[in-house]
Structures are given as C-alpha cells and as structure tokens.
Amino acid sequence: MPKPPSVIVNHRPAMSPGVGLAAVLPVHHYENFPVASLLCPAHLRPAVAAIYHFARTADDLADEGAQDAATRLTDLQAFRADLQAVASGQVASERWLAVFEPLRSALLMHDLPLNLLTDLLEAFEQDVRYTAAQRRYATDAELLDYCQRSANPVGRLLLHLYGVTDEEALTQSDQICTALQLINFWQDVSLDVARGRWYPSIEAMARCQVQDADLRSGSHSKNATVLIAGYAAAASAGMLKGSKLAVTLPGRIGWELRLVVQGGLRILDKIEALQFATWRTRPKLTFWDLPVMLWRALWM
C-alpha cells in the first residue's frame, strides 16, 4: 500500500505529541516521502501521525510476518471493530490501544471521514485475499480501482485536515496518491513477486508478451523492461498532472506536498537508472537524494 505522507525517514520521523493527543508511536518503516515533517503545522502533526500509524499497522497485519490468510483477515476484522468502537465513542481493545487512542482524538478533533479509513481496510483485506488465491488484476483499470481505496484516501484525509474540499484539489490529490501507489508497485517488483504478489495486470503482461519468468530475479527480459518502463511513464504522467496541487496550495501544506511529489519522481529516476529492471534490484531513496528533491521542489 502506499505509504502516507521529514523527508527520508526510516519508512516514516518520530513525531511530537500535540494538544489533546497521546504521544505517537515512533516511525520504523522506510518511506519514500514525508510523514508529518516539520513542514506540517505543529497542531496537525499528531493527527497526521495517528492516521499514518492506523494505516501502517493495518498494512503490517495484511503484509508482515508468517501468518496465514485466515489469521490476517481475522486480525483485520478485529482492527476494523476497534475502529468502529472508537468512532462511536467506545474504547478500543488493549491490543492496538496505542494506535486507536491517538486516532480517537484525531477523529473527535478533526471530524475525520470514517469511510476513508474503512476504504483503506477494504484494500488491505483485498490484498490478503488476492495473494491467498494467487489472483491477479485482469486489467489496468482494475488495478486503478484498487488504488482508489488503497492510496487515495490518505491524500483526502490530509486535505481534510487542512480544510481543502474543492473537487479539483481532491482529483489532483487522487492523481498524486495513485501515482505514489503505482510507483511503490514498480519499485517493489522484486519483493512482491517473491511473495506471490503480482501487480502488473494480465492485460499489460499479454500486451508486452511478458511471462512470469521474465519478472523473476535472474531474468534479463527486454519485454519486461518495456512493461515496467510503460508503467513508470504512466505513473510519472499521473504524478505531474496532480502536482499542480502542490503549487496551488499555500504555505506549509504546499511545500510538504512538493516534497511528496519529488520523492515519487526521484524513485522513478532511480527505476529508469536501473533500466527499469526492478525485478532484479529494488531502488530506494537515501539522505543524499534530499538535496535533489529540495532543489526540484523549489523550482516547481
């Protein structure tokens, strides 16, 4: 799943507690883009962190460890029940209290749309089911439909915190978030294929005459290069369309979003530098990419 929005942090900086919110959990995952950085106003950082840790924990339930699909789905249902509990003013279970106490405060303080949070859970559950059944996305349109629930809610939640509600801004946010999700897919081909996860659609693989073996670690398939190059180009185009939002929004939110956009585009640079063979090598951002991203953000 995409990873929700100070720049390269290990995948998301430890965040300061805010008024009315418990101290948030430290960030231990590698992320391609900012999560509640200093560019985010201090009064919003706890809510951003609460949303992030909700999404990150649910993603880990769906993705990490050696549990079978039935256990993962049971855990996600229990996680959903805790969300419904805090949304209705009740107390969450002890298991994820450190996630749901900050989220409860964020829900109350900012009136977060509950449907956006449940959309994320639906996407995680879908991922578990697809992986267990070795089901693949038949078309690119089906893959984009998944992104509407796995990625776009994150951007809409953040815009909600900033009071941005106009349709053009929401559309541009969706374009950025979908692009980030797709960039994660094409960045992580080597990891996903090894786990039995296939995000390239059946339609696209057939069009490029790509077989499963072409996307395994020892492959030097030119057809697979064409496949990933095409997907990277589409993600770049979507990101650039949505990037208008970053220069439209004023102040800190605009600068935060500029860095999100540049983080995604920088990964695309690295994918291209690998000649798109991300089934052999996984590109990632480092601290040394930060000056490039800052310079590009300045000139957007």
MARMARKOL-817016 format. One record per residue (C-alpha): residue in one letter; x, y, z. Coordinates in steps of 0.2 Angstrom, whole numbers, padded with zeros to 4 digits, always signed. Layout:
BEGIN
aXYZ
...
END
This chain:
BEGIN
m+0000+0000+0000
p+0006+0017-0002
k+0014+0025+0012
p+0005+0040+0019
p+0013+0057+0020
s+0053+0075+0036
v+0059+0068+0021
i+0069+0052+0021
v+0065+0043+0037
n+0066+0025+0042
h+0049+0022+0030
r+0040+0036+0041
p+0052+0055+0059
a+0047+0052+0077
m+0033+0064+0080
s+0030+0076+0094
p+0014+0074+0104
g+0001+0088+0102
v-0013+0096+0112
g-0026+0083+0116
l-0017+0068+0108
a-0006+0055+0116
a+0012+0054+0111
v+0013+0045+0094
l+0022+0029+0090
p+0040+0031+0083
v+0042+0028+0064
h+0052+0012+0060
h+0047+0009+0042
y+0056+0016+0026
e+0046+0028+0017
n+0049+0037+0000
f+0041+0053+0006
p+0037+0065+0021
v+0027+0059+0036
a+0022+0074+0047
s+0038+0083+0045
l+0042+0100+0052
l+0034+0107+0037
c+0017+0101+0044
p+0010+0113+0056
a+0013+0108+0074
h-0006+0107+0078
l-0009+0094+0064
r+0006+0083+0066
p-0002+0072+0079
a-0017+0069+0068
v-0006+0065+0053
a+0004+0053+0064
a-0012+0045+0070
i-0018+0042+0053
y-0001+0036+0047
h+0000+0023+0062
f-0018+0017+0059
a-0013+0014+0040
r+0004+0007+0044
t-0002-0005+0057
a-0016-0012+0046
d-0004-0014+0032
d+0008-0024+0043
l-0007-0035+0048
a-0010-0039+0030
d+0008-0040+0025
e+0021-0044+0038
g+0025-0060+0047
a+0021-0078+0043
q+0003-0078+0047
d-0009-0087+0035
a-0023-0078+0026
a-0037-0083+0038
t-0027-0076+0053
r-0023-0060+0043
l-0041-0057+0039
t-0047-0061+0057
d-0035-0048+0063
l-0040-0035+0051
q-0058-0038+0056
a-0054-0036+0074
f-0044-0020+0069
r-0060-0014+0060
a-0070-0017+0075
d-0059-0006+0086
l-0060+0007+0073
q-0079+0007+0074
a-0078+0006+0093
v-0068+0022+0094
a-0078+0031+0080
s-0094+0028+0091
g-0086+0034+0107
q-0082+0017+0114
v-0065+0010+0120
a-0054+0000+0108
s-0046-0016+0114
e-0030-0017+0123
r-0021-0025+0108
w-0020-0009+0097
l-0023+0004+0111
a-0008+0014+0106
v-0015+0016+0088
f-0033+0019+0092
e-0031+0032+0107
p-0022+0045+0096
l-0034+0041+0082
r-0049+0043+0093
s-0043+0061+0097
a-0040+0064+0079
l-0057+0058+0075
l-0065+0070+0088
m-0054+0085+0085
h-0055+0085+0066
d-0071+0075+0062
l-0061+0063+0050
p-0072+0055+0037
l-0074+0037+0043
n-0077+0030+0026
l-0059+0035+0020
l-0052+0024+0035
t-0063+0009+0031
d-0058+0011+0012
l-0040+0008+0017
l-0045-0008+0027
e-0055-0014+0012
a-0040-0013+0002
f-0029-0022+0014
e-0041-0036+0015
q-0042-0037-0004
d-0023-0038-0004
v-0024-0053+0008
r-0037-0062-0002
y-0029-0059-0019
t-0012-0066-0013
a-0020-0081-0005
a-0029-0085-0020
q-0015-0081-0032
r-0027-0069-0040
r-0021-0056-0052
y-0028-0040-0059
a-0036-0043-0075
t-0034-0026-0082
d-0025-0009-0078
a-0042-0002-0074
e-0045-0015-0061
l-0028-0011-0053
l-0033+0008-0053
d-0049+0004-0044
y-0039-0004-0031
c-0028+0012-0029
q-0044+0022-0026
r-0046+0013-0010
s-0028+0008-0005
a-0020+0025-0009
n-0032+0040-0012
p-0040+0040+0005
v-0023+0045+0013
g-0022+0061+0002
r-0040+0065+0005
l-0038+0063+0024
l-0023+0075+0024
l-0033+0088+0013
h-0047+0086+0026
l-0036+0091+0040
y-0031+0107+0030
g-0049+0111+0026
v-0046+0108+0007
t-0063+0101+0000
d-0065+0108-0018
e-0066+0094-0031
e-0052+0100-0042
a-0040+0098-0027
l-0047+0081-0022
t-0045+0075-0040
q-0027+0081-0041
s-0024+0073-0024
d-0030+0057-0031
q-0018+0058-0045
i-0004+0060-0034
c-0009+0046-0022
t-0012+0034-0036
a+0004+0038-0044
l+0013+0035-0027
q+0005+0018-0025
l+0010+0013-0043
i+0027+0019-0040
n+0028+0008-0025
f+0022-0007-0035
w+0035-0004-0049
q+0049-0001-0036
d+0045-0017-0027
v+0043-0029-0041
s+0057-0040-0034
l+0049-0041-0017
d+0031-0043-0022
v+0035-0057-0035
a+0045-0067-0022
r+0029-0066-0011
g+0017-0071-0024
r+0010-0054-0027
w+0008-0048-0045
y+0003-0031-0048
p+0006-0030-0067
s-0011-0034-0075
i-0014-0049-0085
e-0019-0037-0099
a-0002-0027-0099
m+0008-0043-0097
a+0000-0050-0113
r+0002-0034-0122
c+0020-0034-0119
q+0022-0053-0121
v+0029-0055-0103
q+0029-0071-0094
d+0030-0074-0076
a+0048-0080-0078
d+0053-0063-0085
l+0049-0054-0069
r+0060-0066-0058
s+0077-0061-0051
g+0088-0069-0064
s+0079-0063-0079
h+0086-0051-0092
s+0070-0049-0102
k+0068-0035-0114
n+0049-0037-0114
a+0049-0035-0095
t+0059-0019-0097
v+0046-0012-0109
l+0032-0017-0097
i+0039-0008-0082
a+0045+0007-0092
g+0027+0009-0098
y+0020+0008-0081
a+0033+0020-0075
a+0029+0033-0088
a+0011+0032-0084
a+0014+0034-0065
s+0025+0049-0070
a+0011+0057-0081
g-0001+0055-0067
m+0011+0062-0054
l+0014+0078-0065
k-0005+0080-0068
g-0008+0080-0049
s+0007+0090-0045
k-0002+0106-0049
l-0010+0105-0032
a+0007+0107-0024
v+0010+0124-0031
t-0008+0129-0029
l-0009+0125-0010
p-0002+0139+0000
g+0011+0139+0014
r+0017+0123+0023
i+0005+0111+0015
g+0011+0116-0002
w+0029+0113+0002
e+0025+0097+0011
l+0016+0091-0005
r+0030+0097-0016
l+0042+0085-0007
v+0030+0071-0008
v+0029+0073-0027
q+0048+0075-0029
g+0050+0059-0018
g+0040+0049-0030
l+0048+0057-0046
r+0065+0053-0038
i+0061+0035-0036
l+0056+0035-0055
d+0073+0042-0059
k+0081+0028-0050
i+0070+0015-0058
e+0075+0022-0075
a+0093+0022-0070
l+0091+0003-0067
q+0084+0002-0085
f+0068-0002-0077
a+0074-0020-0071
t+0066-0018-0054
w+0063-0037-0053
r+0082-0038-0050
t+0086-0023-0039
r+0075-0013-0028
p+0078+0006-0029
k+0076+0017-0014
l+0079+0034-0008
t+0093+0039+0004
f+0098+0055+0013
w+0109+0060-0002
d+0093+0062-0013
l+0086+0075-0002
p+0096+0090-0009
v+0090+0085-0027
m+0072+0084-0021
l+0073+0101-0012
w+0080+0109-0027
r+0067+0102-0038
a+0053+0107-0026
l+0060+0125-0026
w+0058+0126-0044
m+0041+0118-0047
END
